[in-house]
Structure formats: C-alpha cells, structure tokens
Amino acid sequence: MMEFELLPSFVAVAECGGFHRAAEQLNLTQSTVSQQIKRLELETKRSLFRRTTRSVVLTDDGEMLLGDARCLLQLEEAARQRLAAPRLSGTVRLGVVEEVAGGSLPSALGRFASLHPGVKLEVQIAVSAELLEELDAGRLDVVFAKRPLGTSKGRLVWREPLVWAAADTFDLIPGAALPLAL
C-alpha cells in the first residue's frame, strides 16, 4: 500500500525538476524529500526518477504515477475544503412536477437531508406552469419542471425519452391519419 503522505514530495520533485527546489517549496530539508522519494520507490518497486548530477527526470513509471498522484492530492484538497466549509442552514423551497416527485426524488432528498441536517426542505408538487409562476413570484427557490416551449430560461437537467406505444393489434397504414394521444 502506498503511503499517501509521500505523494506531495513526489509531485513537487517532478514539477520543480529537482530535490532542492522541491524541498524549498515544501519547507522541508532536501534529505527529507530524498528519503521520501526513496520510500515511495521502495513501496512501488519502481524507479520513478532518472537522476544525473544535473537533472532529475521522470521515468515512464514516474509519468504514469504523476497524473494519479495529482488527482489524489486534488481530491484530498477538495475534501478538506468541503469539511472546512460552514454547514448549510436555512430553508429551501423546492417545486417539482409529479413525474419527478414519484421517481428518484425521495431518495435524493433523503440523502440531502442526512448530509445537511441544518437545511429545512419545503417541497411543493404541482404542474409546471404553476411552479414557474411560484418561482417568478419568489415563493419557490428551485423548480424541477418542464420548460415552456420557446424559452431558454433555466437549465436542462434531464430529457424524457419519447416512446411509441400501441396495441398489439394496431396496424400502421402508410399515408393514413395517425391517431395519437399525448
């Protein structure tokens, strides 16, 4: 198993092109950084750098690890920021159409409520036109509804697939009127 705390030194040496500059950037001694890289190479059983008296260059294995190491460090930083952020609180007034309310919304709201216990959720279920009126009047904060034809207001979140449903006995006659129910 790779020790996570060795990755910042690895990335710093790769980005700085040397142990001395990496040590300065990390506020560590050059010998500490060098020892951390040796430990990482022992753990991975791979040579991660080609060293000469003038340069330090990543090996192919080092190049491969660098992308993953950067991703892991970014994930750690993002997690730290989320945990350090103030907890959400207040009330969110949500409007949804029936099709959404009966689908995956209850489980999504349950997860949201457990992650953000300080947020009170008020949910209103109605047809799209009513929900959009409530939103425009400021009585709702967020609405999941069908967008009126010809408007680009809002953000597309999902598309409903159109399907053709007919009785087994229905015969489609080319050129004939097509009875539809929408």
Helices and strands as residue ranges (DSSP letters): G 4-6, H 7-16, H 19-26, H 30-44, E 49-51, E 56-58, H 60-84, E 90-96, H 98-101, H 105-115, E 119-125, H 128-136, E 142-144
